[in-house]
Amino acid sequence: MSDISEIEQLKYRYVRLLDTKQWDEFATCFSDDATADYAGLSFTSPTELVDYMRTNLPAEIITMHHLHHPEIAVDGDAATGRWYLYDKVFAPAYEFALEGAAFYEDRYTRTPLGWRIAHTGYQRTWELTTSLKDQPSAKFTGPGGPATHA
């Protein structure tokens, strides 16, 4: 498998594990000294990032992250990547929904275990937040258990 294919697989795994809330496996996507900055929400270590996600994205918060149009450049054991992100977040317990788009800017490093994310982050191109109170017929099913109503 080429370096670019391996990096694509890594980033796809990152969003799958994020959306399925598999936090221990999610942590394996990062180098030991990885950092992140999601439009100002910054983390100085992978432990800090994973702990934040584990605490703030429980199973009841439904997320969907789609990545498109990767632009990846490899230089030896380092690489950069740019991805177009489209995401949605539904938090029925808080009657909140978010939809948006952004461009991820990543750095990767080759480790003895394969490519890992050394830095990830994005800047939003747009974001829409809505109250689920405005959508009284909304019905959610997902990993949080039985269907819930907004």
TIKOLRO-118678 format. One record per residue: x, y, z of N, C-alpha, C in turn. Coordinates in nm, 3 decimals, m for minus. Atoms other than C-alpha are relative to their C-alpha. Layout:
@n_c1 X n_c2 Y n_c3 Z ca_c1 X ca_c2 Y ca_c3 Z c_c1 X c_c2 Y c_c3 Z
...
END
This chain:
@n_c1 0.085 n_c2 m0.117 n_c3 0.000 ca_c1 0.000 ca_c2 0.000 ca_c3 0.000 c_c1 0.090 c_c2 0.124 c_c3 0.000
@n_c1 m0.081 n_c2 m0.121 n_c3 0.007 ca_c1 0.137 ca_c2 0.344 ca_c3 m0.083 c_c1 m0.016 c_c2 0.085 c_c3 0.127
@n_c1 0.009 n_c2 m0.090 n_c3 m0.115 ca_c1 0.208 ca_c2 0.607 ca_c3 0.181 c_c1 m0.130 c_c2 0.080 c_c3 m0.003
@n_c1 0.123 n_c2 m0.080 n_c3 0.010 ca_c1 m0.081 ca_c2 0.817 ca_c3 0.051 c_c1 m0.122 c_c2 m0.084 c_c3 0.036
@n_c1 0.113 n_c2 0.088 n_c3 m0.035 ca_c1 m0.323 ca_c2 0.524 ca_c3 0.075 c_c1 m0.003 c_c2 m0.028 c_c3 0.149
@n_c1 m0.004 n_c2 0.024 n_c3 m0.144 ca_c1 m0.206 ca_c2 0.451 ca_c3 0.429 c_c1 m0.047 c_c2 0.121 c_c3 0.078
@n_c1 0.044 n_c2 m0.123 n_c3 m0.068 ca_c1 m0.259 ca_c2 0.814 ca_c3 0.531 c_c1 m0.150 c_c2 0.019 c_c3 m0.018
@n_c1 0.145 n_c2 m0.008 n_c3 0.020 ca_c1 m0.606 ca_c2 0.813 ca_c3 0.374 c_c1 m0.073 c_c2 m0.096 c_c3 0.093
@n_c1 0.062 n_c2 0.097 n_c3 m0.090 ca_c1 m0.691 ca_c2 0.497 ca_c3 0.568 c_c1 0.004 c_c2 0.047 c_c3 0.145
@n_c1 m0.013 n_c2 m0.053 n_c3 m0.136 ca_c1 m0.563 ca_c2 0.659 ca_c3 0.888 c_c1 m0.107 c_c2 0.106 c_c3 0.027
@n_c1 0.095 n_c2 m0.108 n_c3 m0.021 ca_c1 m0.781 ca_c2 0.967 ca_c3 0.845 c_c1 m0.143 c_c2 m0.051 c_c3 m0.003
@n_c1 0.134 n_c2 0.060 n_c3 0.001 ca_c1 m1.086 ca_c2 0.761 ca_c3 0.752 c_c1 m0.027 c_c2 m0.074 c_c3 0.131
@n_c1 0.015 n_c2 0.070 n_c3 m0.128 ca_c1 m1.027 ca_c2 0.547 ca_c3 1.063 c_c1 m0.025 c_c2 0.101 c_c3 0.112
@n_c1 0.017 n_c2 m0.108 n_c3 m0.098 ca_c1 m0.999 ca_c2 0.867 ca_c3 1.271 c_c1 m0.147 c_c2 0.043 c_c3 0.008
@n_c1 0.139 n_c2 m0.046 n_c3 m0.007 ca_c1 m1.350 ca_c2 0.984 ca_c3 1.171 c_c1 m0.095 c_c2 m0.114 c_c3 0.035
@n_c1 0.086 n_c2 0.114 n_c3 m0.037 ca_c1 m1.503 ca_c2 0.634 ca_c3 1.199 c_c1 0.002 c_c2 m0.022 c_c3 0.151
@n_c1 m0.011 n_c2 0.022 n_c3 m0.144 ca_c1 m1.370 ca_c2 0.592 ca_c3 1.552 c_c1 m0.058 c_c2 0.117 c_c3 0.080
@n_c1 0.063 n_c2 m0.117 n_c3 m0.062 ca_c1 m1.479 ca_c2 0.946 ca_c3 1.641 c_c1 m0.151 c_c2 m0.016 c_c3 0.001
@n_c1 0.146 n_c2 0.011 n_c3 0.009 ca_c1 m1.834 ca_c2 0.886 ca_c3 1.520 c_c1 m0.057 c_c2 m0.121 c_c3 0.074
@n_c1 0.048 n_c2 0.118 n_c3 m0.073 ca_c1 m1.859 ca_c2 0.541 ca_c3 1.683 c_c1 0.044 c_c2 0.001 c_c3 0.146
@n_c1 m0.039 n_c2 m0.022 n_c3 m0.141 ca_c1 m1.708 ca_c2 0.672 ca_c3 2.009 c_c1 0.088 c_c2 m0.112 c_c3 0.055
@n_c1 m0.095 n_c2 0.103 n_c3 m0.042 ca_c1 m1.434 ca_c2 0.408 ca_c3 2.025 c_c1 0.130 c_c2 0.070 c_c3 0.042
@n_c1 m0.104 n_c2 m0.094 n_c3 m0.042 ca_c1 m1.201 ca_c2 0.627 ca_c3 2.229 c_c1 0.138 c_c2 m0.064 c_c3 0.015
@n_c1 m0.131 n_c2 0.062 n_c3 m0.015 ca_c1 m0.923 ca_c2 0.378 ca_c3 2.308 c_c1 0.065 c_c2 m0.021 c_c3 m0.137
@n_c1 m0.053 n_c2 0.017 n_c3 0.136 ca_c1 m0.884 ca_c2 0.295 ca_c3 1.938 c_c1 0.027 c_c2 0.136 c_c3 m0.065
@n_c1 m0.020 n_c2 m0.135 n_c3 0.053 ca_c1 m0.923 ca_c2 0.664 ca_c3 1.846 c_c1 0.137 c_c2 0.053 c_c3 0.041
@n_c1 m0.129 n_c2 m0.047 n_c3 m0.050 ca_c1 m0.617 ca_c2 0.737 ca_c3 2.061 c_c1 0.117 c_c2 m0.055 c_c3 m0.081
@n_c1 m0.110 n_c2 0.061 n_c3 0.076 ca_c1 m0.407 ca_c2 0.505 ca_c3 1.842 c_c1 0.024 c_c2 0.070 c_c3 m0.133
@n_c1 m0.019 n_c2 m0.074 n_c3 0.125 ca_c1 m0.449 ca_c2 0.742 ca_c3 1.546 c_c1 0.109 c_c2 0.106 c_c3 0.011
@n_c1 m0.088 n_c2 m0.114 n_c3 m0.023 ca_c1 m0.208 ca_c2 0.993 ca_c3 1.702 c_c1 0.142 c_c2 m0.040 c_c3 0.039
@n_c1 m0.136 n_c2 0.015 n_c3 m0.052 ca_c1 0.166 ca_c2 1.022 ca_c3 1.756 c_c1 m0.001 c_c2 0.041 c_c3 0.147
@n_c1 m0.006 n_c2 m0.028 n_c3 m0.144 ca_c1 0.274 ca_c2 1.053 ca_c3 2.118 c_c1 m0.002 c_c2 0.148 c_c3 0.034
@n_c1 m0.007 n_c2 m0.144 n_c3 m0.027 ca_c1 0.325 ca_c2 1.429 ca_c3 2.088 c_c1 m0.098 c_c2 0.081 c_c3 m0.086
@n_c1 0.095 n_c2 m0.064 n_c3 0.089 ca_c1 0.025 ca_c2 1.509 ca_c3 1.867 c_c1 m0.071 c_c2 0.118 c_c3 0.066
@n_c1 0.077 n_c2 m0.116 n_c3 m0.042 ca_c1 m0.160 ca_c2 1.839 ca_c3 1.892 c_c1 m0.122 c_c2 0.013 c_c3 m0.092
@n_c1 0.119 n_c2 m0.023 n_c3 0.082 ca_c1 m0.496 ca_c2 1.961 ca_c3 1.758 c_c1 m0.053 c_c2 0.140 c_c3 0.026
@n_c1 0.064 n_c2 m0.132 n_c3 m0.012 ca_c1 m0.681 ca_c2 2.286 ca_c3 1.695 c_c1 m0.122 c_c2 0.001 c_c3 m0.092
@n_c1 0.125 n_c2 0.000 n_c3 0.074 ca_c1 m1.045 ca_c2 2.273 ca_c3 1.591 c_c1 m0.064 c_c2 0.138 c_c3 0.012
@n_c1 0.056 n_c2 m0.135 n_c3 0.005 ca_c1 m1.128 ca_c2 2.635 ca_c3 1.507 c_c1 0.010 c_c2 0.069 c_c3 0.137
@n_c1 m0.024 n_c2 m0.065 n_c3 m0.129 ca_c1 m0.978 ca_c2 2.756 ca_c3 1.837 c_c1 m0.012 c_c2 m0.091 c_c3 0.121
@n_c1 0.005 n_c2 0.098 n_c3 m0.108 ca_c1 m1.053 ca_c2 2.450 ca_c3 2.051 c_c1 0.128 c_c2 m0.082 c_c3 m0.012
@n_c1 m0.136 n_c2 0.053 n_c3 0.017 ca_c1 m0.690 ca_c2 2.348 ca_c3 2.105 c_c1 0.036 c_c2 m0.102 c_c3 0.106
@n_c1 m0.049 n_c2 0.106 n_c3 m0.088 ca_c1 m0.518 ca_c2 2.047 ca_c3 2.259 c_c1 0.151 c_c2 m0.013 c_c3 m0.020
@n_c1 m0.146 n_c2 0.008 n_c3 0.006 ca_c1 m0.149 ca_c2 2.009 ca_c3 2.343 c_c1 0.053 c_c2 m0.142 c_c3 0.010
@n_c1 m0.042 n_c2 0.140 n_c3 m0.005 ca_c1 m0.144 ca_c2 1.629 ca_c3 2.370 c_c1 m0.115 c_c2 m0.089 c_c3 m0.045
@n_c1 0.108 n_c2 0.091 n_c3 0.038 ca_c1 m0.336 ca_c2 1.329 ca_c3 2.240 c_c1 m0.085 c_c2 m0.042 c_c3 0.120
@n_c1 0.076 n_c2 0.037 n_c3 m0.120 ca_c1 m0.436 ca_c2 1.239 ca_c3 2.596 c_c1 m0.104 c_c2 0.106 c_c3 0.031
@n_c1 0.093 n_c2 m0.110 n_c3 m0.023 ca_c1 m0.594 ca_c2 1.581 ca_c3 2.643 c_c1 m0.115 c_c2 m0.002 c_c3 m0.102
@n_c1 0.101 n_c2 0.005 n_c3 0.106 ca_c1 m0.776 ca_c2 1.552 ca_c3 2.310 c_c1 m0.098 c_c2 m0.115 c_c3 0.021
@n_c1 0.087 n_c2 0.118 n_c3 m0.016 ca_c1 m0.909 ca_c2 1.199 ca_c3 2.368 c_c1 m0.086 c_c2 0.014 c_c3 0.125
@n_c1 0.079 n_c2 m0.020 n_c3 m0.122 ca_c1 m1.017 ca_c2 1.281 ca_c3 2.725 c_c1 m0.114 c_c2 0.098 c_c3 m0.023
@n_c1 0.105 n_c2 m0.098 n_c3 0.032 ca_c1 m1.208 ca_c2 1.584 ca_c3 2.597 c_c1 m0.111 c_c2 m0.066 c_c3 m0.081
@n_c1 0.100 n_c2 0.065 n_c3 0.085 ca_c1 m1.383 ca_c2 1.381 ca_c3 2.327 c_c1 m0.081 c_c2 m0.102 c_c3 0.079
@n_c1 0.067 n_c2 0.103 n_c3 m0.081 ca_c1 m1.464 ca_c2 1.097 ca_c3 2.567 c_c1 m0.103 c_c2 0.065 c_c3 0.094
@n_c1 0.088 n_c2 m0.068 n_c3 m0.095 ca_c1 m1.619 ca_c2 1.344 ca_c3 2.814 c_c1 m0.114 c_c2 0.075 c_c3 m0.069
@n_c1 0.096 n_c2 m0.092 n_c3 0.062 ca_c1 m1.799 ca_c2 1.574 ca_c3 2.571 c_c1 m0.079 c_c2 m0.058 c_c3 m0.117
@n_c1 0.075 n_c2 0.065 n_c3 0.108 ca_c1 m1.916 ca_c2 1.332 ca_c3 2.300 c_c1 m0.045 c_c2 m0.140 c_c3 0.042
@n_c1 0.050 n_c2 0.132 n_c3 m0.039 ca_c1 m2.100 ca_c2 1.052 ca_c3 2.480 c_c1 m0.087 c_c2 m0.058 c_c3 m0.111
@n_c1 0.077 n_c2 0.071 n_c3 0.103 ca_c1 m2.303 ca_c2 0.799 ca_c3 2.281 c_c1 m0.130 c_c2 0.073 c_c3 m0.035
@n_c1 0.126 n_c2 m0.069 n_c3 0.024 ca_c1 m2.614 ca_c2 1.017 ca_c3 2.314 c_c1 0.014 c_c2 0.118 c_c3 m0.096
@n_c1 m0.023 n_c2 m0.106 n_c3 0.096 ca_c1 m2.456 ca_c2 1.286 ca_c3 2.097 c_c1 0.039 c_c2 m0.066 c_c3 m0.131
@n_c1 m0.017 n_c2 0.068 n_c3 0.128 ca_c1 m2.484 ca_c2 1.167 ca_c3 1.740 c_c1 0.083 c_c2 0.090 c_c3 m0.091
@n_c1 m0.086 n_c2 m0.077 n_c3 0.088 ca_c1 m2.207 ca_c2 1.279 ca_c3 1.507 c_c1 0.019 c_c2 m0.073 c_c3 m0.133
@n_c1 m0.030 n_c2 0.054 n_c3 0.132 ca_c1 m2.132 ca_c2 1.231 ca_c3 1.139 c_c1 0.106 c_c2 0.089 c_c3 m0.063
@n_c1 m0.109 n_c2 m0.073 n_c3 0.064 ca_c1 m1.806 ca_c2 1.335 ca_c3 0.975 c_c1 0.031 c_c2 m0.064 c_c3 m0.135
@n_c1 m0.035 n_c2 0.046 n_c3 0.134 ca_c1 m1.753 ca_c2 1.302 ca_c3 0.600 c_c1 0.123 c_c2 0.076 c_c3 m0.047
@n_c1 m0.121 n_c2 m0.061 n_c3 0.055 ca_c1 m1.413 ca_c2 1.367 ca_c3 0.445 c_c1 0.003 c_c2 m0.020 c_c3 m0.150
@n_c1 m0.004 n_c2 0.004 n_c3 0.146 ca_c1 m1.361 ca_c2 1.448 ca_c3 0.080 c_c1 0.126 c_c2 0.068 c_c3 m0.050
@n_c1 m0.102 n_c2 m0.072 n_c3 0.075 ca_c1 m1.098 ca_c2 1.560 ca_c3 m0.169 c_c1 0.135 c_c2 0.012 c_c3 0.072
@n_c1 m0.129 n_c2 m0.009 n_c3 m0.069 ca_c1 m0.774 ca_c2 1.469 ca_c3 0.012 c_c1 0.109 c_c2 0.053 c_c3 m0.093
@n_c1 m0.122 n_c2 m0.049 n_c3 0.066 ca_c1 m0.461 ca_c2 1.657 ca_c3 m0.090 c_c1 0.114 c_c2 m0.036 c_c3 0.094
@n_c1 m0.102 n_c2 0.053 n_c3 m0.089 ca_c1 m0.166 ca_c2 1.467 ca_c3 0.058 c_c1 0.135 c_c2 0.009 c_c3 m0.068
@n_c1 m0.138 n_c2 m0.007 n_c3 0.050 ca_c1 0.206 ca_c2 1.532 ca_c3 0.015 c_c1 0.090 c_c2 m0.070 c_c3 0.100
@n_c1 m0.090 n_c2 0.077 n_c3 m0.085 ca_c1 0.468 ca_c2 1.292 ca_c3 0.150 c_c1 0.144 c_c2 0.045 c_c3 m0.027
@n_c1 m0.141 n_c2 m0.036 n_c3 0.009 ca_c1 0.828 ca_c2 1.394 ca_c3 0.224 c_c1 0.075 c_c2 m0.087 c_c3 0.101
@n_c1 m0.070 n_c2 0.092 n_c3 m0.090 ca_c1 1.019 ca_c2 1.098 ca_c3 0.371 c_c1 m0.094 c_c2 m0.055 c_c3 0.105
@n_c1 0.081 n_c2 0.050 n_c3 m0.111 ca_c1 0.876 ca_c2 1.020 ca_c3 0.714 c_c1 m0.099 c_c2 0.103 c_c3 0.053
@n_c1 0.097 n_c2 m0.103 n_c3 m0.036 ca_c1 0.659 ca_c2 1.333 ca_c3 0.727 c_c1 m0.095 c_c2 0.021 c_c3 m0.117
@n_c1 0.097 n_c2 m0.026 n_c3 0.105 ca_c1 0.347 ca_c2 1.427 ca_c3 0.535 c_c1 m0.096 c_c2 0.108 c_c3 0.048
@n_c1 0.105 n_c2 m0.096 n_c3 m0.029 ca_c1 0.081 ca_c2 1.694 ca_c3 0.515 c_c1 m0.125 c_c2 m0.043 c_c3 m0.074
@n_c1 0.127 n_c2 0.032 n_c3 0.066 ca_c1 m0.283 ca_c2 1.661 ca_c3 0.427 c_c1 m0.101 c_c2 0.109 c_c3 0.020
@n_c1 0.114 n_c2 m0.091 n_c3 m0.006 ca_c1 m0.578 ca_c2 1.882 ca_c3 0.351 c_c1 m0.122 c_c2 m0.081 c_c3 m0.042
@n_c1 0.123 n_c2 0.075 n_c3 0.025 ca_c1 m0.931 ca_c2 1.741 ca_c3 0.361 c_c1 m0.118 c_c2 0.097 c_c3 0.009
@n_c1 0.124 n_c2 m0.074 n_c3 m0.012 ca_c1 m1.273 ca_c2 1.889 ca_c3 0.300 c_c1 m0.092 c_c2 m0.080 c_c3 0.091
@n_c1 0.086 n_c2 0.063 n_c3 m0.100 ca_c1 m1.501 ca_c2 1.810 ca_c3 0.596 c_c1 m0.142 c_c2 0.052 c_c3 m0.013
@n_c1 0.141 n_c2 m0.034 n_c3 m0.018 ca_c1 m1.880 ca_c2 1.804 ca_c3 0.609 c_c1 m0.045 c_c2 m0.079 c_c3 0.121
@n_c1 0.039 n_c2 0.070 n_c3 m0.122 ca_c1 m2.022 ca_c2 1.725 ca_c3 0.951 c_c1 m0.134 c_c2 0.045 c_c3 0.052
@n_c1 0.124 n_c2 m0.028 n_c3 m0.070 ca_c1 m2.339 ca_c2 1.708 ca_c3 1.153 c_c1 0.013 c_c2 m0.052 c_c3 0.142
@n_c1 0.004 n_c2 0.040 n_c3 m0.140 ca_c1 m2.393 ca_c2 1.687 ca_c3 1.527 c_c1 m0.144 c_c2 0.019 c_c3 0.048
@n_c1 0.133 n_c2 m0.009 n_c3 m0.059 ca_c1 m2.723 ca_c2 1.611 ca_c3 1.698 c_c1 0.011 c_c2 m0.034 c_c3 0.148
@n_c1 0.000 n_c2 0.020 n_c3 m0.144 ca_c1 m2.764 ca_c2 1.646 ca_c3 2.074 c_c1 m0.144 c_c2 0.015 c_c3 0.050
@n_c1 0.141 n_c2 m0.010 n_c3 m0.037 ca_c1 m3.131 ca_c2 1.564 ca_c3 2.147 c_c1 m0.022 c_c2 0.044 c_c3 0.145
@n_c1 0.019 n_c2 m0.037 n_c3 m0.140 ca_c1 m3.090 ca_c2 1.599 ca_c3 2.525 c_c1 0.014 c_c2 0.151 c_c3 0.022
@n_c1 m0.020 n_c2 m0.145 n_c3 m0.009 ca_c1 m2.980 ca_c2 1.961 ca_c3 2.469 c_c1 m0.082 c_c2 0.075 c_c3 m0.104
@n_c1 0.084 n_c2 m0.057 n_c3 0.106 ca_c1 m3.227 ca_c2 2.019 ca_c3 2.182 c_c1 0.083 c_c2 0.085 c_c3 m0.096
@n_c1 m0.099 n_c2 m0.074 n_c3 0.078 ca_c1 m2.931 ca_c2 2.121 ca_c3 1.967 c_c1 0.044 c_c2 m0.081 c_c3 m0.121
@n_c1 m0.056 n_c2 0.064 n_c3 0.119 ca_c1 m2.811 ca_c2 2.046 ca_c3 1.614 c_c1 0.100 c_c2 0.096 c_c3 m0.063
@n_c1 m0.104 n_c2 m0.077 n_c3 0.069 ca_c1 m2.506 ca_c2 2.162 ca_c3 1.419 c_c1 0.027 c_c2 m0.067 c_c3 m0.133
@n_c1 m0.041 n_c2 0.049 n_c3 0.132 ca_c1 m2.417 ca_c2 2.127 ca_c3 1.053 c_c1 0.105 c_c2 0.097 c_c3 m0.051
@n_c1 m0.102 n_c2 m0.092 n_c3 0.048 ca_c1 m2.107 ca_c2 2.264 ca_c3 0.890 c_c1 0.099 c_c2 m0.063 c_c3 m0.094
@n_c1 m0.108 n_c2 0.043 n_c3 0.088 ca_c1 m1.807 ca_c2 2.241 ca_c3 0.666 c_c1 0.127 c_c2 0.070 c_c3 0.043
@n_c1 m0.130 n_c2 m0.054 n_c3 m0.039 ca_c1 m1.438 ca_c2 2.303 ca_c3 0.713 c_c1 0.107 c_c2 m0.064 c_c3 m0.087
@n_c1 m0.117 n_c2 0.062 n_c3 0.061 ca_c1 m1.096 ca_c2 2.233 ca_c3 0.574 c_c1 0.095 c_c2 m0.044 c_c3 0.111
@n_c1 m0.101 n_c2 0.053 n_c3 m0.091 ca_c1 m0.877 ca_c2 2.005 ca_c3 0.784 c_c1 0.138 c_c2 0.030 c_c3 m0.057
@n_c1 m0.142 n_c2 m0.012 n_c3 0.034 ca_c1 m0.503 ca_c2 2.081 ca_c3 0.779 c_c1 0.074 c_c2 m0.092 c_c3 0.097
@n_c1 m0.065 n_c2 0.100 n_c3 m0.084 ca_c1 m0.304 ca_c2 1.783 ca_c3 0.908 c_c1 0.149 c_c2 m0.011 c_c3 m0.031
@n_c1 m0.139 n_c2 0.045 n_c3 0.017 ca_c1 0.055 ca_c2 1.679 ca_c3 0.962 c_c1 0.005 c_c2 m0.144 c_c3 0.050
@n_c1 m0.012 n_c2 0.142 n_c3 m0.034 ca_c1 0.149 ca_c2 1.311 ca_c3 0.977 c_c1 0.147 c_c2 m0.034 c_c3 0.018
@n_c1 m0.136 n_c2 0.050 n_c3 m0.019 ca_c1 0.456 ca_c2 1.125 ca_c3 1.093 c_c1 m0.001 c_c2 m0.152 c_c3 m0.011
@n_c1 m0.012 n_c2 0.146 n_c3 0.009 ca_c1 0.572 ca_c2 0.775 ca_c3 1.011 c_c1 0.064 c_c2 m0.049 c_c3 0.130
@n_c1 m0.050 n_c2 0.059 n_c3 m0.123 ca_c1 0.625 ca_c2 0.567 ca_c3 1.325 c_c1 0.027 c_c2 m0.148 c_c3 m0.026
@n_c1 m0.018 n_c2 0.144 n_c3 0.018 ca_c1 0.733 ca_c2 0.205 ca_c3 1.375 c_c1 m0.133 c_c2 m0.076 c_c3 m0.014
@n_c1 0.132 n_c2 0.062 n_c3 0.010 ca_c1 0.358 ca_c2 0.128 ca_c3 1.398 c_c1 m0.078 c_c2 0.048 c_c3 m0.123
@n_c1 0.067 n_c2 m0.054 n_c3 0.118 ca_c1 0.276 ca_c2 0.313 ca_c3 1.073 c_c1 m0.023 c_c2 0.149 c_c3 0.013
@n_c1 0.028 n_c2 m0.143 n_c3 0.000 ca_c1 0.155 ca_c2 0.663 ca_c3 0.991 c_c1 m0.092 c_c2 0.036 c_c3 0.116
@n_c1 0.082 n_c2 m0.052 n_c3 m0.109 ca_c1 0.010 ca_c2 0.865 ca_c3 1.278 c_c1 m0.021 c_c2 0.149 c_c3 m0.021
@n_c1 0.029 n_c2 m0.143 n_c3 0.008 ca_c1 m0.146 ca_c2 1.209 ca_c3 1.305 c_c1 0.088 c_c2 0.073 c_c3 0.102
@n_c1 m0.084 n_c2 m0.083 n_c3 m0.087 ca_c1 0.106 ca_c2 1.460 ca_c3 1.447 c_c1 m0.072 c_c2 0.130 c_c3 0.038
@n_c1 0.084 n_c2 m0.117 n_c3 m0.028 ca_c1 m0.134 ca_c2 1.755 ca_c3 1.423 c_c1 m0.122 c_c2 m0.009 c_c3 m0.090
@n_c1 0.122 n_c2 m0.011 n_c3 0.078 ca_c1 m0.493 ca_c2 1.790 ca_c3 1.312 c_c1 m0.075 c_c2 0.123 c_c3 0.044
@n_c1 0.082 n_c2 m0.116 n_c3 m0.034 ca_c1 m0.727 ca_c2 2.082 ca_c3 1.301 c_c1 m0.070 c_c2 0.052 c_c3 m0.124
@n_c1 0.073 n_c2 m0.057 n_c3 0.113 ca_c1 m0.966 ca_c2 2.278 ca_c3 1.088 c_c1 m0.041 c_c2 0.142 c_c3 0.029
@n_c1 0.065 n_c2 m0.130 n_c3 m0.005 ca_c1 m1.106 ca_c2 2.618 ca_c3 1.013 c_c1 m0.133 c_c2 m0.015 c_c3 m0.072
@n_c1 0.133 n_c2 0.010 n_c3 0.058 ca_c1 m1.477 ca_c2 2.638 ca_c3 0.944 c_c1 m0.015 c_c2 0.091 c_c3 m0.121
@n_c1 0.042 n_c2 m0.085 n_c3 0.111 ca_c1 m1.603 ca_c2 2.764 ca_c3 0.610 c_c1 m0.143 c_c2 0.047 c_c3 0.022
@n_c1 0.132 n_c2 m0.041 n_c3 m0.045 ca_c1 m1.958 ca_c2 2.769 ca_c3 0.747 c_c1 m0.049 c_c2 m0.095 c_c3 0.108
@n_c1 0.058 n_c2 0.079 n_c3 m0.109 ca_c1 m2.159 ca_c2 2.646 ca_c3 1.043 c_c1 m0.143 c_c2 0.049 c_c3 0.023
@n_c1 0.139 n_c2 m0.030 n_c3 m0.027 ca_c1 m2.532 ca_c2 2.632 ca_c3 1.109 c_c1 m0.039 c_c2 m0.073 c_c3 0.128
@n_c1 0.051 n_c2 0.062 n_c3 m0.121 ca_c1 m2.669 ca_c2 2.569 ca_c3 1.457 c_c1 m0.150 c_c2 0.027 c_c3 0.007
@n_c1 0.145 n_c2 m0.014 n_c3 m0.012 ca_c1 m3.037 ca_c2 2.510 ca_c3 1.521 c_c1 m0.047 c_c2 m0.062 c_c3 0.131
@n_c1 0.066 n_c2 0.059 n_c3 m0.115 ca_c1 m3.263 ca_c2 2.437 ca_c3 1.811 c_c1 m0.092 c_c2 m0.110 c_c3 m0.050
@n_c1 0.090 n_c2 0.108 n_c3 0.039 ca_c1 m3.439 ca_c2 2.105 ca_c3 1.784 c_c1 m0.144 c_c2 0.030 c_c3 0.042
@n_c1 0.135 n_c2 m0.045 n_c3 m0.033 ca_c1 m3.737 ca_c2 2.280 ca_c3 1.943 c_c1 m0.071 c_c2 0.051 c_c3 m0.125
@n_c1 0.056 n_c2 m0.051 n_c3 0.125 ca_c1 m3.783 ca_c2 2.430 ca_c3 1.596 c_c1 m0.042 c_c2 m0.114 c_c3 m0.093
@n_c1 0.032 n_c2 0.117 n_c3 0.081 ca_c1 m3.826 ca_c2 2.075 ca_c3 1.459 c_c1 m0.073 c_c2 m0.102 c_c3 0.087
@n_c1 0.070 n_c2 0.087 n_c3 m0.097 ca_c1 m4.093 ca_c2 1.917 ca_c3 1.680 c_c1 m0.024 c_c2 m0.143 c_c3 m0.047
@n_c1 0.021 n_c2 0.137 n_c3 0.047 ca_c1 m4.130 ca_c2 1.612 ca_c3 1.457 c_c1 0.130 c_c2 m0.080 c_c3 m0.008
@n_c1 m0.128 n_c2 0.069 n_c3 0.008 ca_c1 m3.760 ca_c2 1.522 ca_c3 1.481 c_c1 0.000 c_c2 m0.124 c_c3 0.089
@n_c1 m0.011 n_c2 0.126 n_c3 m0.074 ca_c1 m3.699 ca_c2 1.162 ca_c3 1.589 c_c1 0.139 c_c2 m0.056 c_c3 m0.026
@n_c1 m0.136 n_c2 0.049 n_c3 0.014 ca_c1 m3.352 ca_c2 1.022 ca_c3 1.652 c_c1 0.011 c_c2 m0.144 c_c3 0.046
@n_c1 m0.042 n_c2 0.131 n_c3 m0.046 ca_c1 m3.221 ca_c2 0.670 ca_c3 1.672 c_c1 0.151 c_c2 m0.004 c_c3 m0.017
@n_c1 m0.145 n_c2 0.006 n_c3 0.012 ca_c1 m2.861 ca_c2 0.584 ca_c3 1.722 c_c1 0.062 c_c2 m0.073 c_c3 0.115
@n_c1 m0.073 n_c2 0.077 n_c3 m0.100 ca_c1 m2.595 ca_c2 0.450 ca_c3 1.951 c_c1 m0.036 c_c2 0.033 c_c3 0.144
@n_c1 0.037 n_c2 m0.037 n_c3 m0.136 ca_c1 m2.743 ca_c2 0.627 ca_c3 2.253 c_c1 m0.113 c_c2 m0.083 c_c3 0.057
@n_c1 0.107 n_c2 0.083 n_c3 m0.050 ca_c1 m3.018 ca_c2 0.368 ca_c3 2.285 c_c1 m0.124 c_c2 0.013 c_c3 m0.086
@n_c1 0.124 n_c2 m0.005 n_c3 0.079 ca_c1 m3.384 ca_c2 0.369 ca_c3 2.181 c_c1 m0.023 c_c2 0.140 c_c3 m0.055
@n_c1 0.034 n_c2 m0.128 n_c3 0.064 ca_c1 m3.536 ca_c2 0.644 ca_c3 1.972 c_c1 m0.030 c_c2 0.105 c_c3 0.106
@n_c1 0.031 n_c2 m0.112 n_c3 m0.089 ca_c1 m3.550 ca_c2 0.982 ca_c3 2.143 c_c1 m0.067 c_c2 0.107 c_c3 m0.084
@n_c1 0.070 n_c2 m0.107 n_c3 0.071 ca_c1 m3.764 ca_c2 1.277 ca_c3 2.051 c_c1 0.052 c_c2 0.133 c_c3 0.048
@n_c1 m0.045 n_c2 m0.135 n_c3 m0.033 ca_c1 m3.654 ca_c2 1.636 ca_c3 2.040 c_c1 m0.113 c_c2 0.076 c_c3 0.065
END
